[in-house]
Amino acid sequence: MTFCTLDIDYRYIKSIDWSFELSQEHSFLAGKWLDFKTNNPLIFDVDCPRNEYPGHYFDEVIPLFSKAMIEQFRLAGIDNFQLFPAVLVNRSEKVKWDDYFALNVLGIIDSVDMEASISSTLMPGDMDDGIPPLVDFSKMVIDPSKVKGALMFRELRSPEVIVFDYKVVDYLKKNKPPEGWRIKVKKLESKN
């Protein structure tokens, strides 16, 4: 089995930022259902020019996906997510794109083979107490036996990382829009 992460293709957008507040209980990094409602879309400021489509994915703490990419996720079999309407705005050029969603990944998995991976500890923890250490991986090796068939999840020790089964990337390649998905794919190693 092969796994990967997705990244922004910075040829199309240089910066993205949000101008709203979320409480700690509404963390998109926890892998849990978020119980908050909003009547308005979440606003994200971008520097994308008026004549350019910003892209389909932004790997921020609050990940953003285009409606088109989310539709492809559903068709590929991914259903472990919660969506919040979002709008990208370039205030200086007075343009907005409203076909986006902030995506909350439901599911956090202890998926890494720590003996085969290389990491540095950012914050200590104690797995016996249910608090994993927070780590930065320079080499992440996924143990497929821990994943149990999940197509998308957050990694327990590095929850800002969303891991995808490479089957999803194969599906996206077969169903790409004319402009492409405008993402970079980083393959991860897997334990044999």
PyMOL commands that set and color helices and strands:
alter all, ss='L'
color gray80, all
select helices_A, chain A and resi 24-26+67-76+127-129+144-147+166-174
alter helices_A, ss='H'
color red, helices_A
select strands_A, chain A and resi 3-8+16-18+42-46+57-58+64-66+81-90+95-105+108-109+118-123+134-139+141-142+152-155+158-165+183-190
alter strands_A, ss='S'
color yellow, strands_A
deselect
rebuild
show_as cartoon
